Amino acid sequence: MYPTSEQRRRTILAWAFARVDVIALSVASAAAFALVLFAVTAGIAWKGAPPGVPVGPHLAHLASYFPGYSVSVRGALIGALSAGVLGALCGIVLAAFWNLAHALLLGVIRVRANLAAYSID
C-alpha cells in the first residue's frame, strides 16, 4: 500500500521534530573521537620520523589538553581514552541543545495554534 499524502506529511513532521537520544549520541561521538585520535596517533607513531626530527610535533601539542598523551602507541591509547571522554561530553551537550531547541519550537507552535483557535467575534 502506498501512503497517503497525510501519512507522508505526518512522517516528515515526526522525523523533523524527533528527539535525539542523549546516551546514543554521546556513545557514538565518544567512539568517533577516540577512534580518530587513536588512528592518527598510531599512524604517525608507526610511520616514524628521520633521526633528530621529533615525531608528530604538531600532534604532540595535544598533551596540553590530554594529560599523559604523547605521539606513541601508549600515548595513542591514553589519547583515545581522553578523546572518548571529550567526545561523550560533546555528544551530551549537542543532544541537550538539540532537544531544548526542538522543545522550545514545539512550544511556540502550540501557543500560536492555541491563540489562532480563539476568536474574538
Buried (B, 14 or more C-beta within 10 A) or exposed (E): EEEEEEEEEEEEEEEEEEEBEBEEBBBBBBBBBBBEBBEBBBEBBEEEEEEEEEBBEEBBEBBEEBEEBBBBEEBBBBBBBBBBBBBBBBBBBBBBEBBEEBEEEEEEEEEEEEEEEEEEE
